[in-house]
């Protein structure tokens, strides 16, 4: 039987809301929304809540290194 390996440790969030994403990136709300509109940053919306998966934030920040 194959053992399931979690992608993160218990208690570690897999996604953050907009204020946490702003804090993590150092970017404003408007800058993050522009990045979403431009397709540079992925987010998901559940009801009225917009969430940013941590791997998506990492990809977004690492893509900025190439410019």
Buried (B, 14 or more C-beta within 10 A) or exposed (E): EEEEEEEEEEEEEEBBEBEBBBEBBEBEEEEBBEBBEEEEBBBEEEEEEBBBBBEBBEBBBEEEEEE
